[in-house]
Amino acid sequence: MTTYKIGVIVGSISSTSINRRLANALTKLAPQADLELTEIPIAALPFYSADNDAAIPAEAAEFKASIESADGVIIVTPEYNRSVPGVLKNALDTASRPWGDNSFAGKPSAVIGISIGPIRTAVAQQHLRSILSFLASPELAQPEGYLQLTDGLIDEDGTVNDESTAEFLVSWLKAVHTHVAKTLSPVS
């Protein structure tokens, strides 16, 4: 089976981000799904401005190149005020500009998130899916990945301490693999 290189964007830049914990867990579990996950950081990105379209800042150019060199992208997002975090929206805007140079076009993507709240990250993910659709990024529709953090579920280093959660995450990653494979294979 082909191993795909997947870029991971964590939608939070907080040093205590529980979504970073989830991203670490996915990275640890990824080999079971023939995926190699590498974070594509967003903290150093300048705010997107069309004023910079003629001379893209180095951080933005590097970010765009990282997306373009990946076989697919996983976005691990928290929910802020029933939507995506501003830093994540800025990253998506940066990746899709200047006009005609959209790094997400045709790039398979998948969305997952974790929260302490009972509705998890459902609303943020719906907003994110709308943005990814506009960016022409083929999205993994099923299975959806909404997790609720409980004490001891995922350690700081990404160790998943609940067997059923680990099994779900591996099956979700296998679905990502299938999605990337189908998206990248030529239509006959």
matplotlib code that plots the C-alpha trace (Angstrom):
import matplotlib.pyplot as plt

x = [0.0, 1.2, 2.3, 1.1, 2.7, 0.1, 0.5, -1.2, -2.4, -3.3, -5.8, -4.6, -1.3, -1.8, 1.0, -1.7, -3.8, -5.8, -6.0, -2.2, -2.5, -5.0, -2.6, 0.2, -2.0, -2.8, 0.9, 1.7, -1.1, -0.6, 1.8, -1.0, -2.9, 0.2, 0.4, 3.3, 2.1, 4.1, 2.9, 2.6, 3.0, 0.8, 2.0, 4.6, 2.3, 1.8, -1.8, -2.9, -3.1, -3.6, -0.9, 1.6, 0.4, 3.1, 5.8, 4.6, 6.3, 8.8, 6.7, 3.7, 5.6, 7.0, 3.6, 2.1, 5.0, 4.4, 0.8, 1.6, 4.3, 1.9, -0.3, -3.1, -3.9, -5.5, -6.8, -7.2, -9.3, -10.7, -14.0, -13.8, -17.1, -18.9, -16.4, -12.8, -10.0, -8.8, -5.2, -6.6, -8.8, -5.7, -3.7, -6.4, -6.6, -2.8, -2.8, -5.4, -3.8, -2.8, -5.8, -5.1, -2.4, -4.6, -2.4, -5.5, -7.0, -7.4, -5.6, -7.5, -8.3, -9.8, -11.1, -11.1, -11.2, -11.5, -13.2, -14.2, -17.7, -20.5, -21.1, -17.3, -16.1, -19.2, -20.0, -16.4, -16.0, -19.1, -17.7, -14.3, -15.9, -17.6, -14.3, -12.5, -15.3, -14.7, -11.0, -11.7, -10.2, -11.9, -12.9, -13.3, -17.0, -17.2, -16.4, -16.6, -14.2, -15.7, -14.1, -14.8, -11.8, -12.1, -9.5, -6.6, -8.0, -4.9, -1.6, 0.5, 2.8, -0.2, -0.6, -4.3, -5.3, -8.7, -8.7, -12.0, -10.8, -7.5, -9.4, -11.7, -8.7, -6.9, -10.1, -10.5, -6.8, -7.5, -10.4, -8.1, -5.7, -8.5, -9.7, -6.3, -5.7, -9.1, -8.5, -5.0, -5.6, -6.3, -9.8, -10.0]
y = [0.0, 3.5, 5.7, 9.2, 12.4, 14.4, 17.9, 18.7, 22.2, 22.7, 25.5, 26.7, 28.3, 28.0, 26.2, 24.2, 23.3, 20.1, 20.0, 19.8, 16.8, 15.3, 16.1, 14.4, 11.3, 11.2, 11.4, 8.5, 6.4, 7.3, 4.5, 2.0, 3.7, 4.1, 7.8, 10.0, 13.2, 16.4, 19.6, 22.7, 25.5, 28.6, 30.7, 32.7, 33.6, 37.4, 38.6, 38.1, 41.3, 41.8, 44.4, 41.6, 39.6, 40.9, 39.9, 37.2, 37.2, 34.3, 32.7, 32.7, 31.3, 28.5, 27.7, 27.5, 25.3, 22.9, 22.5, 22.0, 19.3, 17.3, 14.5, 15.8, 17.9, 17.2, 20.2, 19.7, 22.6, 23.9, 25.9, 29.6, 31.4, 28.8, 29.1, 28.6, 30.4, 33.6, 32.2, 29.2, 31.5, 33.6, 30.5, 29.4, 32.9, 33.0, 29.6, 30.6, 33.8, 35.6, 35.0, 32.1, 30.6, 28.6, 26.0, 24.0, 23.6, 19.8, 19.0, 16.3, 17.4, 16.0, 17.8, 16.7, 18.4, 18.0, 20.1, 19.9, 20.9, 18.4, 19.6, 19.3, 21.1, 20.5, 24.1, 25.1, 22.1, 23.0, 26.5, 25.0, 22.6, 25.6, 27.3, 24.2, 23.7, 27.2, 26.5, 23.5, 21.1, 17.6, 16.9, 13.6, 13.6, 10.4, 9.5, 12.8, 13.4, 15.2, 14.3, 15.4, 15.6, 13.8, 13.5, 11.3, 10.6, 11.9, 12.7, 15.7, 13.5, 12.2, 8.8, 7.8, 6.1, 4.8, 1.8, 2.7, 6.2, 4.9, 2.4, 5.2, 7.5, 4.6, 3.9, 7.7, 7.8, 4.8, 6.7, 9.6, 7.2, 5.9, 9.5, 10.7, 7.6, 8.0, 11.8, 11.4, 8.4, 9.2, 8.7, 6.1]
z = [0.0, -0.8, 2.1, 1.7, 3.0, 4.8, 6.1, 9.4, 10.2, 13.9, 14.1, 17.5, 18.4, 22.1, 24.0, 25.9, 22.8, 23.2, 19.4, 19.3, 21.6, 19.1, 16.2, 18.2, 18.7, 15.0, 14.2, 16.5, 15.0, 11.4, 10.4, 11.1, 8.2, 5.9, 6.4, 7.3, 9.1, 9.3, 10.9, 8.7, 11.3, 11.1, 14.1, 12.1, 9.2, 8.8, 8.4, 4.9, 2.8, -0.9, -0.6, -0.5, -3.5, -5.7, -3.2, -1.0, 2.5, 2.9, 5.7, 3.5, 0.5, 2.7, 4.0, 0.5, -0.6, 2.3, 1.4, -2.3, -1.6, 0.6, -0.8, 1.4, 4.4, 7.8, 9.6, 13.4, 14.6, 17.9, 17.9, 18.8, 19.1, 17.0, 14.1, 13.2, 15.0, 13.3, 12.9, 11.0, 8.7, 8.1, 7.1, 4.7, 3.2, 2.8, 1.1, -1.4, -2.6, -4.7, -7.0, -9.3, -7.0, -4.6, -2.9, -1.8, -5.3, -5.9, -2.6, -0.6, 2.9, 6.1, 9.2, 12.8, 16.2, 19.9, 22.6, 26.2, 25.3, 24.5, 20.9, 20.4, 17.3, 15.1, 14.2, 13.5, 11.2, 9.2, 8.7, 7.8, 5.3, 3.6, 3.2, 1.9, -0.6, -1.9, -2.1, -4.3, -1.8, -2.1, 1.5, 3.4, 4.2, 6.3, 9.0, 10.8, 13.6, 16.6, 19.9, 23.5, 25.8, 29.1, 31.9, 30.7, 27.2, 25.4, 27.1, 26.1, 23.9, 22.0, 23.8, 23.6, 26.8, 25.7, 23.4, 21.6, 20.9, 19.5, 17.3, 16.0, 15.2, 13.3, 11.3, 10.6, 9.4, 7.2, 5.7, 5.1, 3.3, 1.1, 0.4, -0.7, -2.8, -4.6, -5.1, -6.5, -8.7, -12.4, -13.6, -16.3]

ax = plt.figure().add_subplot(projection="3d")
ax.plot(x, y, z, "-o")
ax.set_aspect("equal")
plt.show()
